[in-house]
C-alpha cells in the first residue's frame, strides 16, 4: 500500500476542523468529549483520513482517561510510533503509517495480555459497525 500524500488544502476540505487539528497538526481533543469514548458497539475503528482499519472493538477497554483506549492494534495495522517530547513530557506518539495522521499516544500501563494502552482521539477515528457501512 503506497503512502497517501495530499496538500494541506485537500486535507482541510476532507476533514472537519477538529479532525484536521488533531490528525494533521497533532492536536488533542478534550477528554471525555469524543464520540467513541463510551462506544461499546461491535466493529472496527479506522483512520478518519484514509479509512485504514486500525483497532477492533474487542481490544477496546475503559481506561478512565477520557479517550478511547485499546490494548492492541489490529493484526497488520500499519502504525508508526514516534518519540514525542512536546509539553515537557516524553511519550510515544501513534501515527497512521498510510497517511501520517496523528492518532494519539501509546502508554505501557494497559491491561494484559499486552500491557499497552493505545490512547486514541475519537475525532481521528471512524467506526464501522459489524455488518454495517461506515458510521
N, C-alpha and C positions, 0 to 999 in steps of 0.2 A: 504494500500500500504506500503510495507516494505521499509526501508531506503536502498539506494544504497551505497555500500561501494566498493571502488576499490583501488588498490595500486597507489602510485604516478606514477609509470611507466605505468600502464594501462591508467590513465588519460592523460599522455603525448602522448601516442600512439593515443588516440581517438581525441584529440583536437589540433587545431592549436597552435602555440607558443603564440599568443596574447590571444586566448581564455583560454589557460591554465593559463597564468599570471593573467588574470582578475578573472576567476572563481575559481581557486584553490589557488591563492596567494593574493586575494583581491586587485588586481590592478585596474587601471582605464585607459580606452582608452582616447586618446586625444579628446577634444571637437571638434565637427563639422566634424569628420572624419568617424564616424560609418556608415555602410551601411544602417541602418534603421532610421537614424536621420530624413531624409526627406521623408521616405516611406509613401505613402498615400493609398496604396492598401488595400483592404478589406480582413481581415483574422484574424488569431490568432498568437500570439507570444508565443513561448515555450522556456523552458530552453534548451540551447545548449548541456548540459551534459546528461540530462535524458529525454528530449522531453516532460516534463510535461507542458501542456498548462497553461499559466500564465496571459496573457493580451489579450483583443480583440482590434482590430483596432479602434472601435468606442469609446474607452476610451482614445485614444491617442490624444495629443494636442501639439502644438508648444509652448514650454515654453521659447524658445530663449536661452536655456542654453547650447546647443551643444550636448545633448544626447536625445534619445527617452524618452518622458515623458508621463505618463499615470495618470489619476485621480483615477483609481481604478483597482484592480486585478480582474480576472475572479472570479465569484462566485464559491467557493470551491477550489480555488487555494491554494496550501499549501506553504505559505511563512512564513519565520521566520524573526522577526525584533529584532535586537541586537543593544545595545548602542555601538557606535564606538567613541572612544576618540583619534583616531590617528590624526596626523598632527595638533595638538593643537586645535582641534575643538571637539564639541560634536554633533554627528549626529546619525541617525538611519540607520543602515545597513540593507539591504534586502537580504536574502538568500533563495534559494530553499530548502524547508524543506524535499524534497525527496532525494536530493543528496548533500546538503550543499554547492552548488555553490554560490559564491558571485555574485550578480546581479547588485547591485548599492545601492542607498540610497533613503529614503522617507523623504520629507520635508513638513511642514504644510503651504505651500504657493501656493497651486494649485487652480484650478477653482472649482466652485460649481459643483455638489452637495456635494462632499466630502471635498473640501478644501485641498486635498493632491496632491503632485507631486512625483510620483514614477519615479525617475531619473535613468534610466537603461542603462548599457553599451550595445551597439549593438552586440558586439562580444560575449556577454553572452546569446544571443537570436538566435533562428531560426524562420523564418517566414513561416507560412503555409497559402498560399492564399486560399480564399474561393473556394472550388471545385477543388483544385489542391493539388498535393503532396508537401512535404516539399521543400522549396527553399533554 
